[in-house]
Amino acid sequence: MTKIEQYIIDKIKTLRKEHCLTQLELSQKLDMSDSFISHVEAPSKRAKYNINHLNRIAEIFNCSPKDFWPDKPL
């Protein structure tokens, strides 16, 4: 996993917890498999967010997709 992938995963995980959503609930809001978020958040799994996921997650959290990215390159 790259530094940028981990950064984005961690950022979304923090938002998920701030909004009191479980991995299952966020997976369901994305219309993905029940285990999707748990696979993305698990370092041993290969699942990652794509651009469409990031856009949909931004809609769910009422923010911009760019809010998931660092201010400077990693």
C-alpha positions in Angstrom: 0.0 0.0 0.0 1.3 3.5 -0.9 1.5 6.4 1.5 -1.2 8.3 -0.3 -3.5 5.3 -0.3 -3.0 4.9 3.5 -3.5 8.6 4.0 -6.9 8.6 2.2 -8.0 5.4 3.9 -7.1 6.9 7.3 -8.9 10.1 6.6 -12.1 8.4 5.6 -11.9 6.0 8.6 -11.6 9.1 10.9 -14.7 10.7 9.2 -16.6 7.4 9.4 -16.0 7.2 13.1 -16.8 10.9 13.7 -20.1 10.2 12.0 -20.6 7.1 14.1 -20.9 4.8 11.1 -19.7 1.2 11.2 -17.8 -0.3 8.4 -20.9 -2.2 7.5 -23.1 0.9 7.4 -20.7 2.8 5.2 -20.4 -0.2 2.8 -24.2 -0.3 2.6 -24.5 3.4 1.9 -22.0 2.9 -1.0 -24.1 0.0 -2.3 -21.0 -2.2 -2.0 -20.6 -5.6 -0.4 -21.0 -5.7 3.4 -17.3 -6.3 3.8 -16.0 -3.7 1.4 -15.0 -1.0 3.9 -13.4 -3.6 6.2 -11.4 -4.9 3.3 -10.3 -1.4 2.4 -9.3 -0.6 6.0 -7.4 -3.9 6.4 -3.7 -3.5 5.4 -3.6 -7.2 4.4 -6.4 -6.8 1.8 -6.0 -5.4 -1.7 -9.3 -3.5 -1.8 -8.9 0.3 -2.4 -11.1 3.3 -3.0 -11.4 4.5 -6.6 -12.4 7.9 -7.7 -16.1 7.0 -7.9 -16.0 5.7 -4.3 -14.3 8.9 -3.1 -17.0 11.0 -4.8 -19.8 9.0 -3.3 -18.2 9.1 0.2 -17.9 12.9 -0.1 -21.7 13.0 -0.8 -22.4 10.9 2.2 -20.2 13.1 4.5 -21.3 16.3 2.8 -17.8 17.4 1.9 -15.5 17.6 -1.1 -13.5 14.7 -2.4 -10.4 16.9 -2.1 -10.9 16.8 1.7 -9.5 13.3 1.6 -6.2 14.4 0.1 -3.2 15.9 1.9 -2.2 19.5 1.3 1.2 18.5 0.0 2.5 15.4 -1.8 3.6 12.5 0.5 
